[in-house]
Amino acid sequence: MNKAEFVEKLSEKLRCPKSQTENMLDATLDLIQKTVSKGEEVKLVGFGSFTRTERKARPGRNPKTGEYAEVPGMPVPRFKPGKEFRTRVSKKN
């Protein structure tokens, strides 16, 4: 499901215009991204939590030249699904 399909289904469920639904979704995602980029955690009970973790530096290789180089560590976003989400996904239909 892509964003347009998601917005369509969400607007049907909420019974509000697609444009308003898309604005709410964009605002929600923007708020999550800004909060996590500051190093804070966003917890949505039952759904999961979004955090920022540090990826360690590691050796890498340039695919064109074959030359080895150090890939620096960097902050990356992480999502950990909540128990309810994991349970729903693991159920057989």
Summary of the structure (lengths in Angstrom):
residues: 93
radius of gyration: 18.7
end to end distance: 18.4
largest distance: 56.4
contacts: 188
relative contact order: 0.13
helix: 43%
strand: 29%
